[in-house]
Amino acid sequence: MEQQDFPTGPEEHRTTTVEQGRFCVARCSCGWRGPARRARSLARSDAEVHEAG
């Protein structure tokens, strides 16, 4: 299942998590992509760290 947020401005980072087989990957509207994780919670954590930093 894909969780999606849409950007409201060009400088704002919006992340999604995408299922790829047994893995979950965090992606951002800026083009960033996190590592493949088996746990969704870790992919969400990667996305939160990216948005904050």
C-alpha positions in Angstrom: 0.0 0.0 0.0 1.3 3.4 -0.9 1.2 6.4 1.4 1.3 9.7 -0.5 1.5 13.4 0.3 1.5 16.0 -2.5 3.9 19.0 -2.4 2.5 22.4 -1.7 5.6 24.4 -2.8 8.8 23.8 -4.6 11.0 23.9 -1.5 8.8 21.6 0.6 9.8 17.9 0.9 7.0 15.4 0.7 7.7 11.8 1.3 5.9 8.6 0.4 6.5 4.9 1.2 6.3 2.4 -1.5 6.1 -1.4 -1.2 8.5 -3.3 -3.5 8.0 -7.0 -2.9 9.1 -7.8 0.6 10.7 -4.4 1.0 9.5 -0.8 1.7 11.2 2.2 0.3 10.9 5.9 1.3 10.9 8.4 -1.5 10.7 12.2 -1.6 9.4 14.8 -4.0 12.9 16.2 -4.3 14.2 12.9 -5.9 15.7 11.4 -2.7 15.3 7.7 -2.2 16.0 5.8 1.1 17.3 2.3 1.4 15.0 -0.7 1.0 13.8 -1.9 4.4 11.9 -4.9 5.5 10.1 -3.0 8.2 7.8 -0.2 7.2 8.5 1.7 10.4 12.2 1.9 9.4 11.3 3.3 6.0 9.0 5.9 7.7 11.9 6.8 10.1 14.2 7.3 7.1 11.7 9.7 5.6 11.2 11.6 8.8 15.0 12.1 9.1 15.2 13.3 5.5 12.4 15.8 6.0 14.0 17.1 9.1 17.4 17.5 7.8 
